[in-house]
Amino acid sequence: MKKRTISYDTPVDALVAVAKRLTRFESEHRMNSEDFFDRYSKGKLEDSDEYVEWANDYEHYMALKSEVERCVRHVA
């Protein structure tokens, strides 16, 4: 799998982009990302390239979500 770098103007833009990728995985596999990540983290799913990408996107989503929430609390 080739690593790629994508830059966004704001954390919110990045969050939206990652959420769209998660939605694609969820639709394709008929499983929400939280359940997927729980099962994947426990070794109940294979380590396919697609699942590795999904897990990485979910971790990235959670980090971005926390960052955006911190910014919102700071501004409020």
Backbone as XML, in Angstrom:
<?xml version="1.0"?>
<chain id="A" units="angstrom">
  <residue number="1" name="MET">
    <atom name="N" x="0.857" y="-1.171" z="0.000"/>
    <atom name="CA" x="0.000" y="0.000" z="0.000"/>
    <atom name="C" x="0.901" y="1.232" z="0.000"/>
  </residue>
  <residue number="2" name="LYS">
    <atom name="N" x="0.674" y="2.127" z="-0.915"/>
    <atom name="CA" x="1.466" y="3.340" z="-1.027"/>
    <atom name="C" x="0.936" y="4.395" z="-0.062"/>
  </residue>
  <residue number="3" name="LYS">
    <atom name="N" x="1.853" y="4.984" z="0.693"/>
    <atom name="CA" x="1.478" y="6.037" z="1.621"/>
    <atom name="C" x="1.305" y="7.341" z="0.858"/>
  </residue>
  <residue number="4" name="ARG">
    <atom name="N" x="0.262" y="8.081" z="1.221"/>
    <atom name="CA" x="0.021" y="9.360" z="0.563"/>
    <atom name="C" x="-0.208" y="10.420" z="1.628"/>
  </residue>
  <residue number="5" name="THR">
    <atom name="N" x="0.140" y="11.632" z="1.277"/>
    <atom name="CA" x="-0.052" y="12.758" z="2.177"/>
    <atom name="C" x="-1.064" y="13.708" z="1.556"/>
  </residue>
  <residue number="6" name="ILE">
    <atom name="N" x="-2.080" y="14.029" z="2.337"/>
    <atom name="CA" x="-3.106" y="14.966" z="1.897"/>
    <atom name="C" x="-3.154" y="16.078" z="2.935"/>
  </residue>
  <residue number="7" name="SER">
    <atom name="N" x="-3.204" y="17.314" z="2.480"/>
    <atom name="CA" x="-3.288" y="18.417" z="3.442"/>
    <atom name="C" x="-4.652" y="19.099" z="3.315"/>
  </residue>
  <residue number="8" name="TYR">
    <atom name="N" x="-5.113" y="19.598" z="4.442"/>
    <atom name="CA" x="-6.409" y="20.273" z="4.520"/>
    <atom name="C" x="-6.217" y="21.645" z="5.128"/>
  </residue>
  <residue number="9" name="ASP">
    <atom name="N" x="-7.145" y="22.541" z="4.841"/>
    <atom name="CA" x="-7.042" y="23.903" z="5.356"/>
    <atom name="C" x="-7.324" y="23.981" z="6.854"/>
  </residue>
  <residue number="10" name="THR">
    <atom name="N" x="-8.247" y="23.156" z="7.337"/>
    <atom name="CA" x="-8.610" y="23.197" z="8.756"/>
    <atom name="C" x="-8.813" y="21.776" z="9.264"/>
  </residue>
  <residue number="11" name="PRO">
    <atom name="N" x="-8.748" y="21.585" z="10.575"/>
    <atom name="CA" x="-9.054" y="20.266" z="11.141"/>
    <atom name="C" x="-10.479" y="19.812" z="10.811"/>
  </residue>
  <residue number="12" name="VAL">
    <atom name="N" x="-11.404" y="20.748" z="10.697"/>
    <atom name="CA" x="-12.782" y="20.388" z="10.353"/>
    <atom name="C" x="-12.830" y="19.816" z="8.934"/>
  </residue>
  <residue number="13" name="ASP">
    <atom name="N" x="-12.105" y="20.415" z="8.001"/>
    <atom name="CA" x="-12.049" y="19.883" z="6.635"/>
    <atom name="C" x="-11.496" y="18.459" z="6.635"/>
  </residue>
  <residue number="14" name="ALA">
    <atom name="N" x="-10.453" y="18.234" z="7.411"/>
    <atom name="CA" x="-9.861" y="16.902" z="7.503"/>
    <atom name="C" x="-10.842" y="15.919" z="8.125"/>
  </residue>
  <residue number="15" name="LEU">
    <atom name="N" x="-11.541" y="16.350" z="9.171"/>
    <atom name="CA" x="-12.522" y="15.500" z="9.836"/>
    <atom name="C" x="-13.622" y="15.070" z="8.869"/>
  </residue>
  <residue number="16" name="VAL">
    <atom name="N" x="-14.117" y="15.995" z="8.077"/>
    <atom name="CA" x="-15.162" y="15.690" z="7.103"/>
    <atom name="C" x="-14.650" y="14.691" z="6.065"/>
  </residue>
  <residue number="17" name="ALA">
    <atom name="N" x="-13.442" y="14.889" z="5.587"/>
    <atom name="CA" x="-12.879" y="13.985" z="4.579"/>
    <atom name="C" x="-12.711" y="12.577" z="5.132"/>
  </residue>
  <residue number="18" name="VAL">
    <atom name="N" x="-12.197" y="12.458" z="6.340"/>
    <atom name="CA" x="-12.010" y="11.138" z="6.943"/>
    <atom name="C" x="-13.365" y="10.495" z="7.224"/>
  </residue>
  <residue number="19" name="ALA">
    <atom name="N" x="-14.339" y="11.277" z="7.678"/>
    <atom name="CA" x="-15.683" y="10.747" z="7.936"/>
    <atom name="C" x="-16.290" y="10.180" z="6.649"/>
  </residue>
  <residue number="20" name="LYS">
    <atom name="N" x="-16.041" y="10.821" z="5.530"/>
    <atom name="CA" x="-16.551" y="10.313" z="4.248"/>
    <atom name="C" x="-15.918" y="8.966" z="3.909"/>
  </residue>
  <residue number="21" name="ARG">
    <atom name="N" x="-14.611" y="8.837" z="4.165"/>
    <atom name="CA" x="-13.949" y="7.554" z="3.904"/>
    <atom name="C" x="-14.508" y="6.471" z="4.822"/>
  </residue>
  <residue number="22" name="LEU">
    <atom name="N" x="-14.746" y="6.823" z="6.099"/>
    <atom name="CA" x="-15.315" y="5.847" z="7.029"/>
    <atom name="C" x="-16.702" y="5.403" z="6.569"/>
  </residue>
  <residue number="23" name="THR">
    <atom name="N" x="-17.493" y="6.333" z="6.087"/>
    <atom name="CA" x="-18.835" y="6.010" z="5.604"/>
    <atom name="C" x="-18.774" y="5.010" z="4.450"/>
  </residue>
  <residue number="24" name="ARG">
    <atom name="N" x="-17.795" y="5.171" z="3.585"/>
    <atom name="CA" x="-17.623" y="4.235" z="2.462"/>
    <atom name="C" x="-17.319" y="2.828" z="2.983"/>
  </residue>
  <residue number="25" name="PHE">
    <atom name="N" x="-16.383" y="2.730" z="3.944"/>
    <atom name="CA" x="-16.067" y="1.423" z="4.531"/>
    <atom name="C" x="-17.297" y="0.817" z="5.213"/>
  </residue>
  <residue number="26" name="GLU">
    <atom name="N" x="-18.002" y="1.636" z="5.969"/>
    <atom name="CA" x="-19.174" y="1.155" z="6.705"/>
    <atom name="C" x="-20.251" y="0.629" z="5.760"/>
  </residue>
  <residue number="27" name="SER">
    <atom name="N" x="-20.501" y="1.334" z="4.689"/>
    <atom name="CA" x="-21.504" y="0.900" z="3.715"/>
    <atom name="C" x="-21.083" y="-0.396" z="3.038"/>
  </residue>
  <residue number="28" name="GLU">
    <atom name="N" x="-19.823" y="-0.453" z="2.665"/>
    <atom name="CA" x="-19.310" y="-1.612" z="1.959"/>
    <atom name="C" x="-19.335" y="-2.875" z="2.823"/>
  </residue>
  <residue number="29" name="HIS">
    <atom name="N" x="-19.045" y="-2.719" z="4.110"/>
    <atom name="CA" x="-18.931" y="-3.873" z="5.008"/>
    <atom name="C" x="-20.120" y="-4.032" z="5.961"/>
  </residue>
  <residue number="30" name="ARG">
    <atom name="N" x="-21.080" y="-3.118" z="5.848"/>
    <atom name="CA" x="-22.291" y="-3.175" z="6.685"/>
    <atom name="C" x="-21.955" y="-3.313" z="8.166"/>
  </residue>
  <residue number="31" name="MET">
    <atom name="N" x="-21.041" y="-2.446" z="8.607"/>
    <atom name="CA" x="-20.606" y="-2.435" z="9.995"/>
    <atom name="C" x="-20.152" y="-1.009" z="10.316"/>
  </residue>
  <residue number="32" name="ASN">
    <atom name="N" x="-20.547" y="-0.501" z="11.497"/>
    <atom name="CA" x="-20.078" y="0.846" z="11.822"/>
    <atom name="C" x="-18.612" y="0.791" z="12.242"/>
  </residue>
  <residue number="33" name="SER">
    <atom name="N" x="-17.944" y="1.902" z="12.135"/>
    <atom name="CA" x="-16.504" y="1.958" z="12.374"/>
    <atom name="C" x="-16.129" y="1.637" z="13.809"/>
  </residue>
  <residue number="34" name="GLU">
    <atom name="N" x="-16.954" y="2.035" z="14.747"/>
    <atom name="CA" x="-16.648" y="1.747" z="16.151"/>
    <atom name="C" x="-16.648" y="0.237" z="16.403"/>
  </residue>
  <residue number="35" name="ASP">
    <atom name="N" x="-17.671" y="-0.461" z="15.907"/>
    <atom name="CA" x="-17.723" y="-1.918" z="16.060"/>
    <atom name="C" x="-16.579" y="-2.589" z="15.311"/>
  </residue>
  <residue number="36" name="PHE">
    <atom name="N" x="-16.322" y="-2.115" z="14.101"/>
    <atom name="CA" x="-15.203" y="-2.656" z="13.332"/>
    <atom name="C" x="-13.904" y="-2.523" z="14.120"/>
  </residue>
  <residue number="37" name="PHE">
    <atom name="N" x="-13.629" y="-1.320" z="14.624"/>
    <atom name="CA" x="-12.352" y="-1.076" z="15.289"/>
    <atom name="C" x="-12.225" y="-1.925" z="16.546"/>
  </residue>
  <residue number="38" name="ASP">
    <atom name="N" x="-13.315" y="-2.090" z="17.266"/>
    <atom name="CA" x="-13.295" y="-2.932" z="18.465"/>
    <atom name="C" x="-12.930" y="-4.368" z="18.084"/>
  </residue>
  <residue number="39" name="ARG">
    <atom name="N" x="-13.584" y="-4.903" z="17.084"/>
    <atom name="CA" x="-13.310" y="-6.277" z="16.650"/>
    <atom name="C" x="-11.904" y="-6.400" z="16.069"/>
  </residue>
  <residue number="40" name="TYR">
    <atom name="N" x="-11.496" y="-5.428" z="15.279"/>
    <atom name="CA" x="-10.168" y="-5.443" z="14.661"/>
    <atom name="C" x="-9.074" y="-5.381" z="15.723"/>
  </residue>
  <residue number="41" name="SER">
    <atom name="N" x="-9.256" y="-4.509" z="16.706"/>
    <atom name="CA" x="-8.266" y="-4.335" z="17.776"/>
    <atom name="C" x="-8.114" y="-5.595" z="18.626"/>
  </residue>
  <residue number="42" name="LYS">
    <atom name="N" x="-9.177" y="-6.362" z="18.716"/>
    <atom name="CA" x="-9.152" y="-7.604" z="19.497"/>
    <atom name="C" x="-8.664" y="-8.798" z="18.669"/>
  </residue>
  <residue number="43" name="GLY">
    <atom name="N" x="-8.267" y="-8.549" z="17.428"/>
    <atom name="CA" x="-7.744" y="-9.609" z="16.576"/>
    <atom name="C" x="-8.812" y="-10.513" z="15.991"/>
  </residue>
  <residue number="44" name="LYS">
    <atom name="N" x="-10.053" y="-10.058" z="15.998"/>
    <atom name="CA" x="-11.152" y="-10.876" z="15.484"/>
    <atom name="C" x="-11.351" y="-10.718" z="13.982"/>
  </residue>
  <residue number="45" name="LEU">
    <atom name="N" x="-10.590" y="-9.824" z="13.359"/>
    <atom name="CA" x="-10.665" y="-9.608" z="11.915"/>
    <atom name="C" x="-9.266" y="-9.708" z="11.328"/>
  </residue>
  <residue number="46" name="GLU">
    <atom name="N" x="-9.198" y="-10.034" z="10.065"/>
    <atom name="CA" x="-7.915" y="-10.190" z="9.374"/>
    <atom name="C" x="-7.174" y="-8.860" z="9.246"/>
  </residue>
  <residue number="47" name="ASP">
    <atom name="N" x="-5.906" y="-8.949" z="8.928"/>
    <atom name="CA" x="-5.069" y="-7.758" z="8.731"/>
    <atom name="C" x="-4.909" y="-7.437" z="7.252"/>
  </residue>
  <residue number="48" name="SER">
    <atom name="N" x="-6.010" y="-7.407" z="6.531"/>
    <atom name="CA" x="-5.944" y="-7.066" z="5.107"/>
    <atom name="C" x="-5.559" y="-5.598" z="4.957"/>
  </residue>
  <residue number="49" name="ASP">
    <atom name="N" x="-5.075" y="-5.244" z="3.791"/>
    <atom name="CA" x="-4.714" y="-3.844" z="3.533"/>
    <atom name="C" x="-5.906" y="-2.925" z="3.770"/>
  </residue>
  <residue number="50" name="GLU">
    <atom name="N" x="-7.084" y="-3.362" z="3.344"/>
    <atom name="CA" x="-8.278" y="-2.536" z="3.499"/>
    <atom name="C" x="-8.619" y="-2.319" z="4.969"/>
  </residue>
  <residue number="51" name="TYR">
    <atom name="N" x="-8.519" y="-3.373" z="5.770"/>
    <atom name="CA" x="-8.827" y="-3.236" z="7.193"/>
    <atom name="C" x="-7.785" y="-2.382" z="7.916"/>
  </residue>
  <residue number="52" name="VAL">
    <atom name="N" x="-6.546" y="-2.502" z="7.515"/>
    <atom name="CA" x="-5.499" y="-1.645" z="8.097"/>
    <atom name="C" x="-5.798" y="-0.186" z="7.780"/>
  </residue>
  <residue number="53" name="GLU">
    <atom name="N" x="-6.185" y="0.078" z="6.538"/>
    <atom name="CA" x="-6.530" y="1.448" z="6.142"/>
    <atom name="C" x="-7.742" y="1.952" z="6.923"/>
  </residue>
  <residue number="54" name="TRP">
    <atom name="N" x="-8.758" y="1.116" z="7.073"/>
    <atom name="CA" x="-9.962" y="1.486" z="7.820"/>
    <atom name="C" x="-9.604" y="1.781" z="9.279"/>
  </residue>
  <residue number="55" name="ALA">
    <atom name="N" x="-8.806" y="0.930" z="9.887"/>
    <atom name="CA" x="-8.402" y="1.143" z="11.277"/>
    <atom name="C" x="-7.613" y="2.447" z="11.418"/>
  </residue>
  <residue number="56" name="ASN">
    <atom name="N" x="-6.699" y="2.698" z="10.488"/>
    <atom name="CA" x="-5.927" y="3.947" z="10.530"/>
    <atom name="C" x="-6.837" y="5.163" z="10.355"/>
  </residue>
  <residue number="57" name="ASP">
    <atom name="N" x="-7.781" y="5.069" z="9.433"/>
    <atom name="CA" x="-8.719" y="6.182" z="9.235"/>
    <atom name="C" x="-9.555" y="6.412" z="10.494"/>
  </residue>
  <residue number="58" name="TYR">
    <atom name="N" x="-9.981" y="5.337" z="11.144"/>
    <atom name="CA" x="-10.790" y="5.492" z="12.362"/>
    <atom name="C" x="-9.966" y="6.149" z="13.471"/>
  </residue>
  <residue number="59" name="GLU">
    <atom name="N" x="-8.725" y="5.726" z="13.653"/>
    <atom name="CA" x="-7.864" y="6.361" z="14.664"/>
    <atom name="C" x="-7.642" y="7.834" z="14.332"/>
  </residue>
  <residue number="60" name="HIS">
    <atom name="N" x="-7.430" y="8.125" z="13.058"/>
    <atom name="CA" x="-7.238" y="9.508" z="12.621"/>
    <atom name="C" x="-8.506" y="10.321" z="12.881"/>
  </residue>
  <residue number="61" name="TYR">
    <atom name="N" x="-9.666" y="9.743" z="12.567"/>
    <atom name="CA" x="-10.948" y="10.402" z="12.810"/>
    <atom name="C" x="-11.113" y="10.744" z="14.295"/>
  </residue>
  <residue number="62" name="MET">
    <atom name="N" x="-10.819" y="9.790" z="15.159"/>
    <atom name="CA" x="-10.987" y="10.023" z="16.599"/>
    <atom name="C" x="-10.040" y="11.125" z="17.094"/>
  </residue>
  <residue number="63" name="ALA">
    <atom name="N" x="-8.822" y="11.152" z="16.588"/>
    <atom name="CA" x="-7.871" y="12.197" z="16.977"/>
    <atom name="C" x="-8.339" y="13.563" z="16.486"/>
  </residue>
  <residue number="64" name="LEU">
    <atom name="N" x="-8.796" y="13.628" z="15.248"/>
    <atom name="CA" x="-9.290" y="14.897" z="14.705"/>
    <atom name="C" x="-10.534" y="15.368" z="15.456"/>
  </residue>
  <residue number="65" name="LYS">
    <atom name="N" x="-11.422" y="14.445" z="15.760"/>
    <atom name="CA" x="-12.645" y="14.786" z="16.486"/>
    <atom name="C" x="-12.299" y="15.387" z="17.850"/>
  </residue>
  <residue number="66" name="SER">
    <atom name="N" x="-11.352" y="14.794" z="18.546"/>
    <atom name="CA" x="-10.915" y="15.337" z="19.841"/>
    <atom name="C" x="-10.317" y="16.730" z="19.684"/>
  </residue>
  <residue number="67" name="GLU">
    <atom name="N" x="-9.518" y="16.904" z="18.644"/>
    <atom name="CA" x="-8.909" y="18.212" z="18.393"/>
    <atom name="C" x="-9.970" y="19.273" z="18.125"/>
  </residue>
  <residue number="68" name="VAL">
    <atom name="N" x="-10.944" y="18.953" z="17.298"/>
    <atom name="CA" x="-12.013" y="19.901" z="16.974"/>
    <atom name="C" x="-12.831" y="20.209" z="18.229"/>
  </residue>
  <residue number="69" name="GLU">
    <atom name="N" x="-13.143" y="19.187" z="19.010"/>
    <atom name="CA" x="-13.917" y="19.409" z="20.239"/>
    <atom name="C" x="-13.153" y="20.297" z="21.220"/>
  </residue>
  <residue number="70" name="ARG">
    <atom name="N" x="-11.839" y="20.108" z="21.340"/>
    <atom name="CA" x="-11.023" y="20.977" z="22.220"/>
    <atom name="C" x="-11.063" y="22.420" z="21.738"/>
  </residue>
  <residue number="71" name="CYS">
    <atom name="N" x="-10.975" y="22.614" z="20.444"/>
    <atom name="CA" x="-11.017" y="23.976" z="19.881"/>
    <atom name="C" x="-12.366" y="24.633" z="20.149"/>
  </residue>
  <residue number="72" name="VAL">
    <atom name="N" x="-13.433" y="23.874" z="20.002"/>
    <atom name="CA" x="-14.778" y="24.408" z="20.223"/>
    <atom name="C" x="-14.953" y="24.798" z="21.683"/>
  </residue>
  <residue number="73" name="ARG">
    <atom name="N" x="-14.498" y="23.940" z="22.596"/>
    <atom name="CA" x="-14.600" y="24.267" z="24.028"/>
    <atom name="C" x="-13.764" y="25.490" z="24.390"/>
  </residue>
  <residue number="74" name="HIS">
    <atom name="N" x="-12.619" y="25.619" z="23.737"/>
    <atom name="CA" x="-11.740" y="26.751" z="24.014"/>
    <atom name="C" x="-12.364" y="28.061" z="23.554"/>
  </residue>
  <residue number="75" name="VAL">
    <atom name="N" x="-13.063" y="28.022" z="22.428"/>
    <atom name="CA" x="-13.680" y="29.225" z="21.864"/>
    <atom name="C" x="-14.957" y="29.604" z="22.626"/>
  </residue>
  <residue number="76" name="ALA">
    <atom name="N" x="-15.680" y="28.588" z="23.069"/>
    <atom name="CA" x="-16.979" y="28.822" z="23.731"/>
    <atom name="C" x="-16.855" y="29.479" z="25.077"/>
  </residue>
</chain>
